[in-house]
Amino acid sequence: MSTMGFDPTGRLLLTPDDPDAPARAERLRELGVGGAPDPAFDAAARDLARLAGTPFALVNFIGEREQFFAGLYAAPGEGTGRTMPRDRGFCPYVVVRRKALVLDDVGDYPRFAGNPLVDEEGIRSYLGAPLLDADGRALGTVCVLDRLPRPWGRAGLESIKAAAAELSGRILAGKTP
């Protein structure tokens, strides 16, 4: 049985069911992350954006109802807030799957093409990986986004996975990134 839902018009909804959300929210509280902006997470997001050459990068923790960008980089002139509903974007899918997601051109994927982040914000490509705790529970993601299609390739995938693993280790050790 699929964890994806359908709306009455037959359009596939992006946000998968997330039975781990309550346990994840509790774990985030235990770790003391995800509730406030953190300059160290902002620096990590900025470094990711520079490495990938993208206008956006996030360290994103996903609660039961919303996403919180504890780390945020947006290029000058690209305003964005620190929260977003859970049903927007691509990170909730990464968290539920506990696997990296590579979208070279979001328009090539019907499941994601109609997402409000695409339609309203013009996001065309995404590369993200889960932040995993020691039990394999996804706490959130690190990701980069662009308004242009991008061929991320294996190098991009390996880079985002390495960044997620390093950041996860620092979070679990109680150290700022």
ABEGO torsion letter per residue (X at the ends): XBABBBBAAGBBBABBBBAAAAAAAAAAAAAGBGABBBAAAAAAAAAAAAAAGBABBBBBBBBAABBBBABBBBBBGBBBBABBBAABEAAAAAAAAGBBBBBABAAABAAAAABAAAAAAGBABBBBBBBBBAAGBBAEBBBBBBABBBBAEAAAAAAAAAAAAAAAAAAAAGBBX
